[in-house]
C-alpha cells in the first residue's frame, strides 16, 4: 500500500470521510473524466478497495488505474470470485480489490496467458 498521506494528496481523489481504518470519496478518472465512488480501508490483516458507479460496473482499465492510486505497480492485488454461498452484494455495480498485509500473493507464470510483447520466450 502506498503511504496514506501520499494517497490523500492524489489529485484524482476527492476525499469525503477519513477514519482510523480508511476513507472514502470520489475518484475522478483522468482518461474517461468520469466519477467513481470508492471506499478504501485496512483492518484484520487486509487492505480493501471498493469501486462503483450508480448504473455501470467499472471496467478492467478503470480498476487498473485506481489500483495504482492505492498500491504500487509492483504490488499484486486481487479481485476475488468467491463461492456463491459467500457472495455479499450490497451494490450491483461495485467491484473490490484486496491485498493481504505483509504477504505476497502468488501468481502463475505469465507464459500461461501468452507471450509478452517484445519479450517472447523461445
Buried (B, 14 or more C-beta within 10 A) or exposed (E): BBEBEEBEEEEEBEBEEEEEEBBBBEBBBEEEEEBBBBBBBBEEEEBBBBBBBEEEBBEEEBBEBBBEBBBEEEBEBEEEEEEEEEEEEEEEBBBBBBBEEEEEEEEEEEEEEEEEEEEEEE
